[in-house]
Amino acid sequence: MERYQKFRKEFPRFYYHGYKTEENELVYKITFDFEIEGLSSFAPTWTFPKCTEQGKTWDNDPLFQKMVFSLGMVELASYWKLTCSPQVIVEAGNLSGDQILWWKDLYFNGLGEFFYINQIKEADPADFMEIICRGKDAIETVSSSGVKGRPDAVSGAENGVLVPIGGGKDSAVTLELLRSAGVPVYAYIINPRGATVHTTEAAGLDADHVISVKRTLDKRMLELNGKGYLNGHTPFSALVAFSSIMAARMAGLSYVALSNESSANESTVKGSTVNHQYSKSFKFEEDFHRYEMEYLSGSAYYFSMLRPLSEFQIARYFASQKQYHAIFRSCNAGSKTDSWCGHCPKCLFVYLILSPFLTETETEKIFGRNMLEDRELKPLLEQLTGIQEEKPFECVGSRDEINTAIILTIDRMEAEGKKLPMLLEYYKGMGLYDQYKPMGDRFSSYFDSQNLVPAPWEELVKKSCTKEA
């Protein structure tokens, strides 16, 4: 891509100069200091609430400071991508050779969609970025007595588990599963909005059990996007990972339970490693867990509660949690207005995956209309079901489970003598119905043993969400 090469030549160096902190009895604020040499400096911020009863000074906590530095390493990707400068000079801290390889792997895979959408074919995992460290304080490898694999017990869970909340169905399912285990739950929200706040209310969490942090982007980045500098998707869930273990440490919690399912492992583009959900994948989860053990020893145990499950199973469980149906939102297009737009891939996916488990009236009530009667959504249906090579660049389920959900919905409606809506009629004519119908329901009993869920909670997930439940 011409712009990629042009910007790399014009702006060869990106700097992570450091960060400054402001701490009082109520909040801990971090301002990062990034610079694209010759173009602009950037000062994004994060503000964390403090537990006033602790009276602790986090500037004096060595582990917490390593976490702050690491959060900056993730945050810089949003600014580096403007010019894709070949050198990243880190002055805020130091990294070993293995750590540099770890971060380069995260950047390359986490920015896979960015490279693909911008048609940057020149990016190579070996030389797309050179990380040069000039900081004085290294994050040293520490021999850890912590759990390196999946723990057999959940010691420390009595203090509570931190659950990042996005406002969609998945985090609501995690909340309810942990609540059913009698575990105190704390919600973690980045930049609260209607759906995230309403989720905590529906879960019955009071203000003391909701940790809300504020992240601000530097407006200069947004201005440069408008001027034609490079823009695109960054691994947001990696920000969730590093910031959530910071929030957990500040709250004295030993576990962070994500809500990423096995379906997140599927590539967005068939036959490639390009995955919109890379930082929700099990590869990233394992990589992050290893990084914690080696370089951030003493951090909360980070895992995804829903990793053993498919989106299909999560939708079935969520369908029974009626208290969330009126308030959950997964639509990125409607996030600012806290609504379902009813026209995007995410809306159509959620509509389809819930359809086998809800009546037509219930799904229409959630989305405000019958999306399955909208012929303009046919191209999105083709993307979601695998007729087209690319899935939408959204957090959606696998092609197979979407097809399975559609088959079950068609069969149920036909058994009830109902006329199929336009999109389902169209689907029956595409050939996929005849292909998937003989396979039956392959997902109700699905369980992925490749997960990091602590053994007692893994058993809970299995009992609650698989066909044997």
C-alpha positions, 0 to 999 in steps of 0.5 A: 500500500502506497500510504503505508510505505510513504508514512513509514519513510516520512515518520520512521520513529514512534516514541513511548516516552513515559507516563505521569500519574496523579493520585489522590484519595479518590482516583488514580489518573495516568497520562501516557506520553507518546510521539510520532516524531515530526508529526504529533505528540499524544497524551491519552488518559486512564482514570481508575477509582480508588478504594478509599478504605485501603488508603494505599498509594499505588505509585509506591506499588512496584507490581502496579507500576509494571501494570501501568507501563504494560497498559501503555504498551497496549495503548500505543497501538492506537497511535502507532497505526497512524503511520506504522513507524518502523521503529518503536522506541520505548523510554518508559521502561525496559523489555527483555528479548522475549518480551519484545517478541511477545509484544510484536506478536500481539501487535501483528496479530491484533492489527491483522484486520487493520492490515487487511482492510487497509490492503497492507500486504507489505507488513511482515511479522519479522520486520513490520516493527523494531522495538528499541528499549531505552528505559532503565527499569526492566520488568524482570522475570519472577519465579512464580508460585502462582498457578500456571495452568487451570487451578483445581480450586478457587481460593480467594474467590470469597473476596469476589470476581471481577467481570468486565461488562460490555453490555451484551449477552455474554457478560450477562451470562458470566454474571449469572453463572458466577452468581449461581455459584454464590460468588461475590461479583464486581463489574468492571466497565470502561467508559460506562454507557446505558447498556453497561450500567443497566446490565449491572442494575439487572444483575442486582449489583450496588454501586460498591460492586461496580468499578468504572474507569474512564479512558480518553483518546487524544483528539489529535489522533482523531484529527489525523484520522480525518486528514488521511492518516491510517486508521482501523481496528486495534486489539481492544480486548488486550486493553481490557486484559491489562486494565482489568488486572489493574482494577482487580489489584486496586480492589483486592480481587484475585480473579478476572472472568472474561466472557469470550467464547470458543467461537472467537477463535475462528478467523474472519477471513477464510483460510487466513489468520485475520481475526477481528476477535484476535484479542478475544481468542484462546491464543491471546488468553493463553499468551496473556496468562503466560505474560502475567505469570512471568512478568506480572507475578501476583496479578489476578488470575485472568480467564474466560468463563465462557471459553468452553462454550459456543455462541449457540449455547450462550444464546440458549442460556441467555434466552432464559435470563429475561431480566436482561432482554430489554436492556442488553445491547451489542450493536456498535452502530447504535452504541452512542444512542444505546440502541439496536440499529437493526441494519448491521451484521451484529444486529442480524447475528444476535437476532439469528442466534437467539431465534431458535430459543425465543418466539418471533414476538420476543425477538421482534420486541428486543430489536424493534422490528422483524429483521428477517423480513428485510431483503436488504440484509441478504448480503449480510446473511451470506457473509454470516453463513459462509456463502461469502469468504469474509465474515463481517468484521464484527464479534459474531459467532462461527459460520457453522453455529449460525447455520445451525441456529437458522436450521433450527428456527426454520424447522420450528416455524415449519413444524408450527405451520408458520410462514417463513420470513423472507430471509429464511425463505431465501436461505432455504434456496441457497443450498445451505439448508440441505447441507446443514440439515443432516448434521443436526444440532452439533452445538448443544452438547459442545464443550471445549476442554481447551480453557483456563476456567478453574475446575469448580467453575468449569463444572458449573459451566458444563452443567448449566450450559451444555445439553446434559443440563 
